[in-house]
Amino acid sequence: MLNITTKTFNQLTTKELYDLLQLRSEVFVVEQECVYQDLDGKDQKALHVIGKKNNKIVAYTRVFKPGDYFENASIGRVVVSKDERQNKYGNDIMDASIATVQEYFNETTIKLSAQTYLKTFYNNLGFHEIGEEYLEDGIPHIAMVKS
């Protein structure tokens, strides 16, 4: 069972911040072999949607109000620990993130920059592709919107 909470940057404990950065690094840098600047100065503006199992962060996203990242509200850094992906926690953390956008910002239009191989995953959550595929940090991405 995934216990999901939403926190501002200042509400994060030092351990939570360390753990979520460790998970992001584990997946985006090590597993995907992508060297990029994860610490981009935007975490302080974001809402952090954290999924814990047995008190360990296994799923995570960060959410932005309109204008803080894209023109629309947005969800990014969507990540699930490799050992937990079979449990469909990606759906759970995204459902919670979509609800967070609606609850905190009263917005229904959400944009994200999806790794292209996850297009169907996001389609199933109500997102559709906009524009052309592009490279972000050497990985094919596509902009997607849910409204």
N, C-alpha and C positions, 0 to 999 in steps of 0.2 A: 504494500500500500504506500502510495506516494503522498507525503505531507507537503502541500504547496503553500508558501507564504510570499507576500510581496512587500518589499522594503525599499526605502530610499537609501542612497549611499550612506548617509549619516546614521541610519538605523542598523546597518550591517555590523556584526561583531568582527573583530580582527580575524577570528578563526573562519567565519563565513567568507570574508573577503579573500583570505588566503585560499580556502577550499574552492571557491568559484573560479578564481584565477588559475588554480592548479588544474581544474577540470577543463577550462578553456584551452590551456596550454597543452594538456595531454591529448586532446582531440585535434584542435586546429593546427598546432605546431608539430607535435610528434607524430601522431597517427596519420595526418594528412600531409606530412612532410612539407609544410608551408612556413617559410620564415617571413613573418610580418610583425608589425608593431601592434600587438593586441592592446597594450595600455595606451589608448589614444586620447586620453583626457576627457572622454565622454561619459565614463562611468559615474562621475559626480552628478550629471544631469539626469541620469537614467533611473527608472524604477527597475528593481532587480526581482525577477520572479524565480523563486528558488524551490526546487523539488528535492525533498530529503527522504531517504529510506534508511531506517535504522540510524537516524541522526547524521547521515552522510549525504552530501550533495551529489545527486546522480543525474539531475536534469536542471536546466537553467536557461533563461532568456533575459535580455534587457529590453526595456520598453521606453520609447520616447514620445513626448507630446508633440503635436504638430509644430514644425519649425526648429526643433532641437536637433534633428538629424536630416529628415526629409521635410518637404512641405507638409505632407500628411503625418499623422501618428505612425510610428513604426515599431517593428519588433526585429531584434537582431541577436547575434551571438547565440543562436538556438543550438543547444548542445545537450546530448544525452551520453552518459558514460557507456563505453563500448559493451561492458558486461551487463548492462540493463536494457539495451535496445529491444530485445525480444519481448519485453513487457509492455511495449506500446506507450512508454512514458513520453515520447515525442508528442503524441496526440494530447496527453494530459497536460503537459507544460504549455503547449500552444493554446489549448482551450482556455487555460487559466490566463494566459497572456492576452488573448483576445478579450476576455472578460475584464481584465485589468484596464485595457485601453478604454473600454466602454464605461467602466465604473469611475476611473480617476479623471478621464479627459472628456467624457461624454461624446466620444467619437466612434463612428462605425467604419470609416474608411481607414484602412491600414495598409501601409506599404512595407515591403521587405525586399532585400536583395538575396535571392535564393541561390544556393549552389544548384546548378542545372540538373544534376542527377536526382535532386529531391523535388523536382517539379510536380510529380504525381502526388507526393505526400502533401504538398501545399495545395494542389488542386482539390484534394479530398477535404481540405479544411475551408474551402470556399474562395481561395485565391486564384487569380488568373494572370497570365503572363502579359506584360506590356513591353513593347520595344524589342530590341534585338539582344541576343546573347552577348556578353562581354566578359573580359578577363578581369578578375579582381584578385590581386596577389597571386597571379598565375593559375587561378582556378576558374573554370567557366561558371558564370553566374547569369541569372535572368531577373529583371525587376518584376515583381508581382504585386497585385493589389487585390484587396478584399473590400467590398463596399456594401 
